[in-house]
Structure formats: C-alpha cells, structure tokens
Amino acid sequence: MRDLKKNSFNDRAATSLEAKKALLAKMKVKPTVTAPVVPDRAAIKAAELAELRAKREAERTEKRRIAAEADALRAEVEAFDNETRELETRAAQKAARDARYAARKQRRK
C-alpha cells in the first residue's frame, strides 16, 4: 500500500484524538444565555385586574353617591310639596270656617 499523505501512525492517532475531543466539545453543555428579566405575565394580569376592579368599584361608589343625593333631593322636594299642600288645605279650611262664622253672624242680625 502506498502512503499518499506520508502520515505516520502517531500523526493519525493525534488526528483521531483531536477529532474525538472536538466531538466531546460539541456534546458539552454550553452556558445558556439568560434573557433579561421579564415581568411575570400572571403578575401583570393580576395588577391589571386589580386596577380594573378598583376603577369599577370607584364608578359604583360614585353612582351610589349620585343616587343617594338624588334620593335626598327627591325626598326634600316631596316634603316641601306635602307641607305646601297641608298649608293650602289649612288655609282652605280656615277660609271655610270663617265663611261659616260670618254667615252665622249675618243670620243673628
């Protein structure tokens, strides 16, 4: 057999050893690249949900406050109307009573 490359046994053994080392280096665990710290999606979603709930609660509270003010005004207007009707009724009753007294005095004369 002819030696084309003029390699000795030691050269071939060294080349084989380097090839094995290269294969082992491929298999070795490489240090992982760590991604920058990304906020947890669940935490972000929970924060958004809490913010939304707070906003809705504030809206509900505002609606309740407005409704309470409206009820108070309605009750005040109703009380004023009742008082006005009562005064009108009393005035009408007094006028009728005065008319009866005047009629009685006229009959006596």
C-alpha positions in Angstrom: 0.0 0.0 0.0 1.2 3.3 -0.9 1.5 6.1 1.6 0.0 9.1 -0.2 -0.1 11.6 2.6 3.1 10.5 4.2 1.4 10.2 7.6 2.8 8.1 10.3 0.8 6.2 12.9 1.4 8.9 15.5 0.1 11.6 13.2 -3.1 9.5 12.5 -3.5 8.8 16.3 -3.1 12.5 17.1 -5.7 13.5 14.4 -8.1 10.9 15.7 -7.6 12.1 19.3 -8.3 15.7 18.2 -11.5 14.6 16.3 -12.7 12.8 19.5 -12.0 15.9 21.5 -14.0 18.0 19.0 -16.9 15.7 19.3 -16.8 15.8 23.1 -16.7 19.6 22.9 -19.8 19.6 20.8 -21.6 17.5 23.4 -20.5 19.6 26.3 -23.2 21.7 28.0 -22.8 25.3 26.8 -23.5 28.2 29.2 -27.0 29.4 28.5 -27.8 32.9 27.6 -30.1 34.3 30.2 -32.8 36.5 28.9 -33.4 39.8 30.6 -35.8 39.6 33.5 -39.3 39.8 32.1 -42.1 40.6 34.5 -44.3 37.6 35.2 -47.4 37.6 32.9 -49.6 36.4 35.8 -48.4 39.3 38.0 -49.1 41.8 35.2 -52.5 40.4 34.5 -53.3 40.4 38.3 -52.2 44.0 38.5 -54.4 45.0 35.5 -57.3 43.1 37.0 -56.9 44.8 40.4 -56.7 48.2 38.6 -59.9 47.4 36.6 -61.7 46.2 39.8 -60.7 49.4 41.6 -61.9 51.5 38.7 -65.2 49.7 38.6 -65.6 50.0 42.4 -65.0 53.7 42.2 -67.6 54.0 39.4 -70.1 52.1 41.5 -69.4 54.2 44.6 -69.9 57.4 42.5 -73.2 56.1 41.1 -74.3 55.2 44.6 -73.4 58.7 45.9 -75.2 60.3 43.0 -78.3 58.1 43.5 -78.2 59.0 47.3 -78.1 62.7 46.5 -80.9 62.3 44.0 -83.0 60.4 46.6 -82.3 63.1 49.2 -83.3 65.9 46.8 -86.4 63.9 45.8 -87.4 63.4 49.5 -86.8 67.1 50.2 -89.0 68.2 47.2 -91.7 65.7 48.3 -91.6 67.0 51.9 -91.8 70.6 50.6 -94.8 69.6 48.4 -96.5 67.9 51.3 -96.0 70.9 53.5 -97.3 73.2 50.8 -100.4 71.0 50.3 -101.0 70.9 54.0 -100.8 74.7 54.4 -103.1 75.1 51.4 -105.6 72.7 53.0 -105.4 74.5 56.3 -105.9 77.9 54.6 -108.9 76.5 52.7 -110.4 75.0 55.9 -109.8 78.4 57.8 -111.5 80.3 54.9 -114.5 77.9 55.0 -114.7 78.2 58.8 -114.5 82.0 58.6 -117.3 81.9 56.0 -119.5 79.8 58.3 -118.8 82.2 61.2 -119.6 85.2 59.0 -122.8 83.5 57.8 -123.9 82.7 61.3 -123.3 86.3 62.4 -125.4 87.5 59.4 -128.3 85.3 60.5 -128.2 86.6 64.0 -128.6 90.2 62.9 
